[in-house]
Amino acid sequence: MQEASRLILGLRAAGWNEKDINDFILYIETGDEQYKPQLIKGNQKA
């Protein structure tokens, strides 16, 4: 559980919002493409 907490805290520190974090975690767990992070122009998140 410590790793999950660090992941969430790291994404928050990188400027991700809660919806993007939740969607990313869903993508990791399910592999469902609808939750895959999208590149936002002018942002480093991919």
N, C-alpha and C positions, 0 to 999 in steps of 0.2 A: 504494500500500500504506500510505502514511502516513495517509491518510484513514481507512482501516479500523482502524488501530491507535488513532487518536484516538477513533473511535466506541466501540471496545471499552473503552478506558480511561475515557471519559466515562460509559458505562453502569455500569462498576464503581464509579466515584466516586459515582454516583447511588444505589448500593445494590443494583443488579441482581445476581442470582447467575449462575453460568456457564451453567446450563441455559436461563434466560430470555434471556440474551445470544445463545446459539447458536440458540434458536428464533426470535428476532427477526431474526437474520441470514438464517436459512432463509426466513422470511416475505418479507423484502426481495428475496431472490434468486429465489424460486420463485412467490411470490404465493399459496402454499397456505394456505388459511384455518386449517388445523389448527395452524399456527405463529404465528398472529396474537396479539399480546399482549392479555391480558385485564385489565380493571380489577380490582384487588384492593382491597377495602374498607379504608379507612384508609391507602392507599398512593397516591402520585401517579402511579405507572406506569400507562399505559393500553395 
